[in-house]
Amino acid sequence: MATAPSTLPLFRNPKPMHNITDPNISEARKELIGIVGRGGIDDIPANLQSRSRTEWSPSPGSTCAALIVFPRSTQDVSMIMKVCHRRRIPVTGFAGGTSLDGALASTRGGICIDFSRMNRILQVHARDMDVVVQPAVGWEDLNARLAEMDLFFPPDPGPGAQIGGMIGTGCSGTNAYRYGTMKDWVISTTVVLADGTIVKTRNRPRKSTAGYDLTRLIVGSSGTLGLVTEAVLKVTSKPENEQVAVIAFPSSSKAVSTVIDVVQKGIPLAAIELLDDNTMRAVNESGYSSKEWKETPTLFVKFSGTTSAVQEQVDVLQTLAEKHGRESFESSSEPEQIAALWAARKTALWSLIAQKRDPDDKFLGSDTAVPISRLAEIIDKANAKIKAAGLLGSTLGHVGDGNFHTSILYGEKDRVIAENIIADIRRMGIEMEGTVTGEHGVGLALRDMLELELGESAVDMMRRIKFALDPLCLLNCDKIVRVEPNDGQ
């Protein structure tokens, strides 16, 4: 009797057979024009390149899509995928373009579906506290609309991120300590599968045990299982009061010890972020902030709630910070001061990039998360490696959940050194029972680390799921799991 294994090891995986020949793409173009019109197709080389690689998410090689297609509806996407499925043309989705680690790279060529024209907030159910949106709605634009109703959507990744990509990566942001990550705020999705089938993963109630949790399957799948064309998102009440505190410490370990006390006492802070001394130095030198900061490890803390609750949180945190030897403690509830104090956190990455020694210098970063008790140790080890190599780098993190980002600037001559440092940090994270990606997603860069973190069987199970839903490997092929072995594998 033939066996039917539950998982799909790489050596058993069928090689994807796509057709990206010029005649096939040319004929597909005619069909796609019939769906989206001539104005819904783009093949300008610079635009094709920008949809496949960015400064912060480079792509190996020079491959990019042959066409960009701009749908306006779920039906458009379904018809586009039916054309691509019949013609075996690979597809990569594109929303805000802020993702990292090669998640948007068109490794197989083919077609890029750009969702920029699907940017509408379709419904706001204020009494139910949920919204229905298309994938190219930005989280900042959504919050601007919700603010009119005193509502709020908590996930806050980098500026410019859009809902489709946020679902794809399972992102989070500075609000994750209190509010959780993207998966906690997605009720339902409408998804187009590789053959054009349209699936709604759930209805609108806050809880349901109706079958497999297809919504959670889609969140974090990076467009490899289906293309999200609509999403029902939870929203919550906008905080009544906000206050920000900035606390400088003599060392990362003392800052992290303060955070551990905060977590153990269950203090419901809105956000708690750590910027190391290198980051604070970069903020000062960049000039992005009007304030001169202490160049020591610094906690940036956000409080929200009633006036009395916020003040109680501030008082408790001040006591804990003093216990661990804080050097300074500054707080404010004035909107202008809040913006000024929080500016260093929001501009931290750009402050580091502004320190480029050469315009051609590149940026490389990690997204490791570890148990909080190991956070100070891994940050110190990461910074020591960067310093020993003589490179520019810094570390900041969503310290309340152990997620931190080490960033390195490097020239081409130091590329291998920088890559090895980041790989070492990821391995250290796994050795500390952590993860190689807390919020950015696997993309291309972390595929081989995934097996080190989760084991071969778990990755083989993921590959089985991928090819059960997308047997031709059309959707964002090569992301999350390998579909073909490397030389020597």
N, C-alpha and C positions, 0 to 999 in steps of 0.2 A: 504494500500500500504506500502511495506517495505521501510524504510528510508535508504538512502545511504549517511552517513555523510562525509563531506569533510575532516575532520581530523580523527586521530586515537588515542583516549585516551588509556592510558596504560591498563585500566581495560578491554578494548575491544580487546586488542592485543592477537592473538593466541600464545600460548607457542611454541617456536621453538622445533622441533622434529628432532634431529640429530641422526646419527648412527656412533658412534666412537668405536664400539665393535672391539675386536681383529680380528675376522674373516673378518669383512668388511674392516678394514684398511689393512689387509694382502692381500685381493683380489685387493684392490685399488693399493697397492704397485706394484703388477704384471703389472697392466695396465699402471701405471706411468713409470715404467722401459721401457715399450714399447715406451713411448713418449720421455723421456730424457736420457735413458740408465742407466745402473747400477751406473755409476759415477755421475749421476744427482740426486741421492737419498742419504740422510744422516739420521741416527737415533742414532748417538752418544749422550748419555745423556747430556754431558756438552754443546754440540752445541745446543741441543734442549732447554736447560735452557737459554742460552745466547740470543736466538732469542725471548724469552718471557719476560725477565726482565733484567734490568741493574741497576747499582748503582744509577743512576739519574732518573730511571723510574721503580720503584719497582712494582711488580704485587701481588695482594692478593692471598693467597693460593699457591699451588705448581703445579697447572695445567700448562702443556705446550703441544706443538704439539707432535704428535707421529712420524711424518716424516717431513723432510725438503726436498723440491723439488727445483731444480735449472733449470729454463727454460732459453732458449737462444733467443727466439723470441716471437712475439705476437701470432703466431700460436700455439706454445708450451703452452702458458698460456691458450689459448682458449680450447685446448684439455684437459689440466689439470682440468679446471673448469667444463668441460662437465662430466668428471669422477666424480668429487666431487658433482656436482649437482645431477647426477643420483643416487649416493650412499648417498646423504644427509650428506656429510662430511664438517664441517666448515673449513674456510680458513682464514689465516692471512697473509698479505703481509709484507715483510721485505726488507728495502733498507739499509740506512746507520746506522740505529739503534741508532740515536742520539735524538730521540723524547722523550718527557717528559709525565708525568701524565698518564702512563699506556697505551699509545696508541698502543704499539706493543704487549701487553699481549695476549697470546692465551687462553682466558678465557674458551673456549669450547673444548680445545684440537684440534684434527683433524690434519690439514696439514698447514705448513708454506711454503709459496712460497718466496724463497730468490732470489732477482733479481740481485745478484752480478755478474752473467755472462752476464747480459744485460747492459753493461757499455760502449757502443760505442756512439761516436758523429757521427751520420749518415750523416748529411749534414750541411754545412755552406754556407748560402746564403749571402755573404758579401755585395753585392749591395742592397739586400732587407733588410739587417740587421736583419736576423733571423737565427735560427739554429734548426735542428731536432736531438733530443737526445733520448737515452734509459733511463730508470728510475734510473739505478745505476751509472750514470755519476755524479761525485761530482762537486759542484759549483766552487771549487778551481781549479780542473783540467780543467773545461770548460774555466775559465778565463785565465789559462795559455795558452791554445790553441788560444783563441781569441786575446790575447795580441800580437801575431805574426802579426795580421792584424789591430792593433790599435783599437780593439773593446773590449767590456766590458759588462758583465752580472751583474747588480747591486745587486740583493738580496744576502745578506751575513750573513746567520745564523751561528751557531756554526761550528767549524772545523769538517770535516767528513760528514757533511750533504750531502745528494744526492737528485737529482731532484725529484724522485718519492715521497720521504717523504716530501720534501719541498712543492710539490703540495698538498699532503695529508693534511698537517697542515695549508697551506696558510701562510707560514712563512714570516718573514721580516728580520730585522737585523739593523746594524748601518746605512746603507744607506737609510733607509726608509723615513727619513725626506724629502730628495730631490727626491728620485726615486720611492717612493711608495712600496707596498708589492708584494708578489709573484703573486697575482691575476692580477696585472697590467702588468706582463711580460709573461704570458702564453697566446699564441694565440689560440692554439688548442691542444687537447689530443686524443690519440688513447686509448680506454678503453675496457677491457674485462669485460662483465657483469657476474652475478652469474651463468647464464646457459651456459656461453661460447660464447655468442653473442659478436661480435666485432663491436664497434661503433667508428666512427671518429666524433668528436664534432664540427669541423669547418674546412674550408680551410685556406689558408695562408694569406689572406689580413689583414691589420691592423684593419679594421672595417667591420662589417657585421651585418645585422638585419635579417638574414635568420632563422626565427623560434626562439624557446626558446634558451636561452644562456646556452647550455649544458656544455660548458667549465667552466663557473663560478659555475655551480652546482657541478662539480667534484672537483674544487679547494676548499680545506678546508674540504672535506668529509671523510678524514682519511681512505680511502680504504673501506668504508662501502657501497658505491654505485657501485663501479667498481674498477678494477685494472688498473692503468695507465701503459701502455707498451711503449708508445712513447709520446713525447711532442714537439710541435713547440713553441720556445721561442723567444721573442723579445730580441735584443741586442742593444747597443748604442755605440757611439764613446767613446773611452778611453779618460779621461780628459787630456787636454794638459799640465796643471800644477797642482800640489797639494801642499798644505801647511797645517800644523797642528798647532793648538794653544791649550795650557793648561792653564786654568784660575782657580785659587783658590779663594774661597769666605769664609767669616766668618760663613755663614749659608746656608742651602738648599733654604730657601725662597729668599735670595738675588740672588742665582744662577738661580732659576726658574724665578724670575722677569726679569732677563737679557734675558732669553730665550723667555719670552712672548713678550718683546720688539722686539726681532729678528723676531719672527713669524709675529707680527703685521706690521712690516716694509717690510715684504716680501723678506728678504735677503736670496738668494738661496744657503745656506750652503749645503755641501755634507753630513755632519753628525754632530749631536750635542748630546753628551752623558754626563750624570751626574753620578759621583761616590761619594757616601757619605763618611763621615769621617771614618766610620768603614771599608769601602772597601779600602780606601787609606792606612789605618793602616795595613790591611791584606796584601796589595801589598808590603809595606815596609818590613814586617816581613817574607814574603814568600821567598824573595830573587830572585823572577822571573824577576824583573826589576833591571837594573844596576844603576838606578837613585834613589836618596832619595827624597821622595815626601812630600809636606806639608800634614798633616793629617787633612784636612778640606774638606768640600764639594767642588768638583772640576769638572769643565766642560772640556770635551775633544771635540774639534771642528775640523772638517776637511773641508777644502776649495778646490774647483776645478774650473777650467776654464782658461781663458786667464790670462796672467801675470798681466795685468792692472786690470781686474775684481777681481782677487783674492786679490790683494793689497787693493782695495777699500773695499772689504768685511772685511778684517783684520782690517782696520782703523775704520770702522763703529762699529765692534764688540768691539774693544778696548775702544771706547768712551762709548758705552753702559755699558760695564763691570765696567768702572770707575764710572759711574753714580750710580751703585748699590754697590759700595764699595768693589770691588775686592781686594784681598790681593796680588796677583801676576799675571802676564801675560807673558807667554813664547811662542814663535812661531818659526817655522823654515820651510824652503822649501827644505832643504837638505835631500835626501833620507835616509841617515843613521840616521839623527836626527829625521825625521818623524817616522821611525821605533822605535826608542828609546822612543819617546814621546808617541806613540800610544800603546806601549807594555803594559802599565799599564791597559789600557782598555781591551786589548785582553786577558790578563791573570787574570782578576779580579775574575772570578768564581773559577779558579784553586787556586788562592791565598787564597780564603776563605776556600776551601776544605783542603788546606795544614795546616789550623789551627786546625784540628781535635784534640781534647783532648785525644781521644781513637781511635785506628784503626777501631773499630766497630761502631763508630759514623756514623749516617746517615745524608743525605742532603734532605731538603725539601724547595721548592720555590714557589713563586707566579708569575703570569704573568698579573697583573692587569693593566688596562689603564683607565685614567680618563681625563676629560677636563683639559687642561694645567693649568688653574687658580687654580685648586684644588690639583695640584701635590705636592707642598711643604707641604701642610697640611697633606696629607695622608702619605707621607714619614716620617714626624716627628712623627705621631701617630704610624706608624708601628714600627719604631725604639724604641719608648718609651715602647711599649709592649714587645719587645724582651729584652730590658734592664731590665725591671721590673721582667721578668721571669728568669734572670740570665743566658740567653743562648747566644751563639755566633751567630751573624747574621750581615747582611749588605744589603744595597740597592743600586742598580745601574739601570740606565734606558735610554731608547731612548727618552730623555726628549722633543725633538721637537714635538712628537706626543702624549705625555702624558703616554707612556708605561713604566712601571718600574718593576723590579724584586727584591723582597725581598727574601733573602736566609737565612736559619737557619740550623745550625749544632746541632744535639741532640743525646743523648744516649737513649737507650731503656726506661729508667726510666722517661725520659722527653718527650716521643713520643706524648702522648695525649696533653701535654701543647703546643708543637710545632704545632701540627695539628690544635689546637684551634686558635692559633695566626694567622696562614695562613688563616683559614676560616674567622676569624674576618676581616682580610685585604681585602679579597674578598668581604665580605658583605659591608664593608665601601666603596669599589669601586663602587658597585652597587648603594648604597645610594647617591653617588656623581654623578649619571648618567653615570657611566663608565661600563666597561666590566670585566669579570673575566679572560678573555684570549685575549691578544692583538695579539699574534703570535704563541703560542705553540699548540693551539688546545684544544679541550674538553677532548678527550681520555676517560679514566674511571673516573678520579678523579673529574671532574667538571660537570658530568651529572646532579646532583641534583641542582647545582648552576645555571644551564642553565634555569631552570624553574623560579627561583627567578629573574633572569635578564630579560628574554624575555616574561615570562608569560606562562601559561599552554597551551593556544591555539597554540602558536607558536611552542612549543615543540611537541604537538600532530600533527601539520602539518608536521614537520620534520619526525616524525615516519611514517606518511602516505607515504611520499616520499620514505623512506627507504624500506618499505614493498611492495610498488608498483614495485620497481626495483629488490628487493631481498626478495621475499615472504617466502623463507625458512630460511632467516637470516643466510646465509652461510658466508657472507663477513664481517670480523672483527666485529662479533656479540658482542653486549653489549657496543659498543663505541658510543659516542655522545648522544644517547638517550637510556634510559632503554627499554628493551624488555620484562622484567618480573618484577613484583612489588617486593619490599623488604617486609620483614615481617612487617605487620601492615599497608602496603599501600593499 
